[in-house]
Amino acid sequence: MENAAADDSYDVIVVGSGAGLVGALASAARGLKTLVIEKTEFVGGTTAYSGSGLWLPGNAAERRGGVDSGPDAARPYLDEIIGDDAPVALREAFLRVGEPMIDELETHEWLGEFFWQGVPDYFEKATGALAGGRTIFPQPLERAALGDLEPMVRRPQWAERSGADPGETMTGGQALIARLLLAFTATGNGTVRTNTALTRLLVEDGQVVGVEATSDGGPITLRARRGVLLAAGGYERNLELRQKYQPEVAGEWSQGAPGNMGDALLAGMEIGAATALLDEAWFAPGLVVPNERPVFYTSVWSGIWVNHAGERFMNERLPYDRSGHEILKEQRSSGGAAIPTHWVFDQRQVDNERAFASPPVAPQSTTWLDVDKFLAAGVFKKADTLEELAEVIGVPAGALVKSVEQFNEYARAGKDEAFGRGEAPWDKIIVPMCGSHEDGANPCLGVIDKGPFYAAQIVLSDLGTKGGLQTDENSRVLREDGSVIAGLYASGNTMAPMTGRIYPGAGGPVGSSMVFSYLAALDMAAAEA
Ligand SMILES: Cc1cc2nc3c(=O)[nH]c(=O)nc-3n(C[C@H](O)[C@H](O)[C@H](O)COP(=O)(O)OP(=O)(O)OC[C@H]3O[C@@H](n4cnc5c(N)ncnc54)[C@H](O)[C@@H]3O)c2cc1C
């Protein structure tokens, strides 16, 4: 589908219609004729699935929310948690440009004002961490505002999975993508071509001058006078690449959008781009459910997670990317015996109607998890005693019983001596939604002794891979020798991340994707045609 007349020559081509739309809007708003090509039939990518929390330290929206914490306050936090895993110049650019980017976006009628909402930073002990966080969100938008563009926008993940009606009011990533699409179209300089997939980069005299693509099945060549921005997500849905770079991810476990197969990454590599951190992803636990991909799962309400030896190995309420990295570490150190991780809980979890309401699945929370259906499908196991449950899931019974008894002692004492569950602000975010445990002083620790007992399976899921093409602080793609590939830019999950191996807070992926696609647009606008 195309929303304006198109020809084959543009100032700027943006490959991918997720957070790259920010770069497309910024370039179209500067009078550059801009084309977005999108491989699938829908605009939005994983960004449309997201909650669209945007982790951006210091901006007008935060100040309106009463948070006054700019780049200087966030710098020590990022320095400490990223370390040497990503160039300092990238995070300096991120810190510098987040504020003017939000200022500019808010000038567009369709974007309106963003708002701050408290979500704790994910590394609560690092210097400069904020318990109220630095996450802002776009305002919701009525679906009807999209008019003729409405069918183009990718549905929320839960609606796509269940076929449910996505509702009249768009929130989170839906609202962000819809607002960006409307603003981009309103510039009069923007065209979107869906069902159009980059296959190769067009290079002349060492400079990228366009793309080769397939559009509705046929090959086309599209030229770009200023440059090409690769904003085509990660390679999370390409199992072959995952086997190569992330062998621990052994199944279709990702939450990423279906088009994200690493096409842009491969196209960049083909012309000599350097890469970094291809073994990384925005990891998350995934709860195995019947007959479909695992569900993005975090903030477990009760129970414990145990490895193949029947032992706990982490705080089960860690922020999801830290949690995923713990599972990965355990998988590596156990020689591949930690996935699936077993989530062992008792009848209390089942009796608490909202206890499966982990935030990302909240829209379906009270209805989606039918325990009987999950038991019938074999993804949940049930037994009258912990010993029997251990036998069913194949872990040593003595060890499982000991792990549960130990945890119960911690719960009664109100302190998880082993992993500190229930101490960090993030650990407590589901308490208002799912309720407190009352077995001891800590609302996050509940005794596990009310049979029958259950076990669910947790695998290593992700919200997208994050390793990719190396760039400089203007999003220009680099070769191995550090030289710039003229005319080529990358952002989002196609780009080697500014955040290195960590997830700083809610909105790290989309916030940084937006900033680096914005930076690419600024550079292309400043460049000679
Ligand atoms: C349920 C859920 C909730 C999340 N919540 C948040 C949140 O609140 N905040 C946050 O920061 N992150 C969140 N994330 C993570 C975040 O959504 C992604 O990491 C981020 O949106 C990726 O942005 P992107 O622009 O790099 O890629 P995408 O948004 O995935 O866009 C890439 C687009 O490129 C297209 N494409 C791929 N190949 C080609 C090709 N060859 N030619 C043309 N187009 C191509 C794809 O089809 C896709 O539409 C969440 C993820 C999930 C699954």
The ligand as an ORCA input file, in Angstrom:
! r2SCAN-3c Opt
* xyz 0 1
  C       5.346     -6.242     23.986
  C       6.534     -5.322     23.843
  C       6.596     -4.165     24.606
  C       7.689     -3.316     24.477
  N       7.685     -2.138     25.183
  C       8.700     -1.257     25.008
  C       8.639      0.030     25.615
  O       7.661      0.402     26.284
  N       9.686      0.868     25.418
  C      10.770      0.525     24.639
  O      11.689      1.327     24.502
  N      10.822     -0.680     24.035
  C       9.822     -1.559     24.167
  N       9.855     -2.760     23.499
  C      10.992     -3.027     22.593
  C      10.881     -2.160     21.334
  O       9.541     -2.181     20.883
  C      11.794     -2.579     20.156
  O      13.076     -2.940     20.592
  C      11.897     -1.370     19.212
  O      10.589     -0.934     18.898
  C      12.636     -1.676     17.925
  O      12.533     -0.536     17.100
  P      13.145     -0.530     15.633
  O      12.718      0.749     15.014
  O      14.582     -0.836     15.700
  O      12.452     -1.758     14.897
  P      10.928     -2.026     14.552
  O      10.001     -1.151     15.290
  O      10.707     -3.484     14.685
  O      10.802     -1.609     13.029
  C      11.517     -2.289     12.028
  C      10.670     -2.363     10.786
  O      11.529     -2.662      9.685
  C      10.853     -3.526      8.820
  N      11.815     -4.227      7.955
  C      12.594     -5.290      8.262
  N      13.312     -5.659      7.195
  C      13.003     -4.809      6.197
  C      13.393     -4.697      4.847
  N      14.258     -5.567      4.276
  N      12.872     -3.698      4.099
  C      11.958     -2.824      4.629
  N      11.537     -2.911      5.895
  C      12.056     -3.878      6.682
  C      10.089     -4.439      9.748
  O       9.042     -5.096      9.072
  C       9.628     -3.464     10.827
  O       8.356     -2.940     10.520
  C       8.766     -3.622     23.595
  C       8.681     -4.777     22.821
  C       7.587     -5.621     22.940
  C       7.529     -6.848     22.074
*
